[in-house]
Amino acid sequence: MAELLGISLGKTNFIVQAVLKRGWLKVENFKRSTNKWGYIYILTSQGISERLRLTHTFIQRKEEEYELLRREIDQLKQEISHASS
């Protein structure tokens, strides 16, 4: 998935975990479910467009959050390196 999206594996994992916490993605064994109709969502084309827009905005926010955290970690590493030298 990371390769397909053209983003790092770490960023992909960060975003997938956020989507899981939101409940937008379920990681369960669909085949064992006795109520498969419970997983079906019927959206109008307008509903699909809105869901895509919301998802895109959410993923963008999570990518920005990931980059901010990565920069903060890099900065802390530099501070530790300078303090120990």
Secondary structure, DSSP 4 states (H G I P E B T S, - for coil): -HHHHTS-HHHHHHHHHHHHHHTSS--S-GGG-S-GGGG-----HHHHHHHHHHHHHHHHHHHHHHHHHHHHHHHHHHHHHHHH-
